[in-house]
Amino acid sequence: MLTGGKQGNTRKRAIVWTAVAAAVLTLGITSAKAQDQNALYGAQGITPQAVVQGTLGSCYFHAAIAALAHSEPGTLRGMIGHSFLGAYKVHFASGPDEVVFNDDVQYGRMHHFDQSEGDWVLVLMRGYAQRTVRQSLAKQIEHSTLLPGYMKPIAAQWLNQSGLVVVAYDRAVRSVINPNGAIDKNSLKQALTAQLTALHIPAAQAAAFSGFLDEKEFFDALASDVRQNGEIFGAYQSIGQGGDPARVLAAIKGKSTQGMTRDREQLVSQLNRVHQGSVAMAAAAMDPSKAGLFAGSNWFVAPHAYTVLDYDPSNQMVTLRNPWGHHPDPNGNFSIPLNTFAAAYEYYAFAE
């Protein structure tokens, strides 16, 4: 039997070792979180220079994300949270949060969807792709002629409550889309059934969500929505064929505004607001025939979208960034006169 003094010493040692163990555990958790944050945000964090487009024609998405990274990085950081089983959740201005699994982020990395520093751009990209699918499905459920009226609110509730259904659709679309952004109905249904099964979606829900594809109007509408955003699913389209930076900005900020550079007064007004830091702006060069006007330049590409970083009203110079992260080297940043900007870029989109 221990004496009172030995019991006291034992208790003290136990307290010390408990404190040490707690400190080690806390340090381990903190270290794991730090490693996770490093993987997610990289060394630069959320900055325009960290955003680098991959091999897809997703300039509209990357230019818009870089614009927001420039004007309000906190908004983008606030969109990304942690969900179950190590997944991310992505919050948009409206609608349910999207669930993004690390496997899908790494799929995008392996297939060169994105070359940004850290995974945060790819997380947002997959979230945006899933949101596109979700909105298309919700719209078609509402207008379906195949579903009985009593089933529509049930199907809509299933959709809103299950991010996994949207993950399954995103994965299925990615697996069957062709370079032009088109999808085949039979191939999509087969791939979707496999993905719903792999994600353990209840049989009734799986049958309903794969069965929707049998309705011609349903599939046609989904195929159209996918084609309009084909690049984020793995198609090799470019701006003018697929996505629009205005839609990306609106998804994140709730609304966006579009303008044409030929309206010089409105253009200068918005460029001044970029300079003040009150708007995020992306611009698009749409006409490849203009290449001859800028022969010998190291920055002009069309069709292509760019981030507008700044405007200097004193000398009327516009500073832009190519989301490739180069052309011009070393980082894709360049400045051109306002008149040159208006001649090269026909369209711009911005968000407050």
CORSULNOR-V798486 format. One record per pair of residues at least 4 apart in sequence whose C-alpha atoms are under 6 Angstrom apart, sorted by the first residue. I is the first residue (numbers start at 1). J is the second residue. If there is no record, write none. Layout:
i: (I/I)
j: (J/J)
This chain:
i: (2/14/17/22/23/26/27/37/38/39/40/40/40/41/41/41/42/42/46/46/47/48/48/48/50/50/51/52/52/52/52/52/53/53/53/53/54/54/54/54/55/56/56/56/57/57/57/57/58/59/59/60/60/60/61/63/63/63/63/64/64/67/67/67/68/68/69/71/71/74/79/79/80/80/81/81/82/82/83/83/83/87/87/88/88/89/89/89/90/90/90/91/92/93/93/93/93/98/99/105/108/108/130/130/136/140/140/158/168/168/172/172/173/174/177/177/177/178/179/179/180/181/181/181/184/188/196/201/207/213/219/226/228/228/229/229/230/231/231/239/239/246/246/249/249/250/250/250/256/256/257/257/258/258/259/259/260/260/261/261/261/261/271/273/273/274/274/274/275/275/279/279/280/280/281/281/281/282/282/282/282/282/283/283/283/283/284/284/284/284/285/285/285/285/285/285/286/286/287/288/288/298/299/299/306/306/307/307/308/309/309/310/310/311/311/312/312/316/316/317/317/317/318/318/318/319/319/320/320/321/321/322/325/325/326/326/326/327/328/341)
j: (6/18/21/26/27/30/31/41/42/118/118/119/120/45/118/120/117/118/69/73/69/66/69/70/116/117/116/115/116/323/324/325/114/115/323/324/112/113/114/115/112/113/231/236/231/236/237/238/231/63/305/244/245/305/245/282/306/307/323/245/282/280/281/307/72/280/73/277/280/78/90/91/89/90/88/89/88/89/87/88/89/100/101/99/100/97/98/99/97/98/127/97/252/251/252/253/254/127/163/122/112/113/166/170/222/144/218/162/195/196/191/192/177/233/181/182/183/182/235/236/235/227/230/235/188/192/201/206/211/219/223/230/242/243/242/243/235/235/236/303/304/256/349/253/256/254/255/256/350/351/349/350/348/349/347/348/346/347/267/342/346/347/311/278/279/278/279/310/310/311/351/352/350/351/308/349/350/306/307/308/348/349/305/306/347/348/304/305/345/347/302/303/304/344/345/346/302/303/302/302/303/328/327/328/321/322/320/321/320/319/320/318/319/317/318/316/317/337/338/336/337/338/335/336/338/334/335/333/334/332/333/332/331/332/330/331/332/332/332/345)
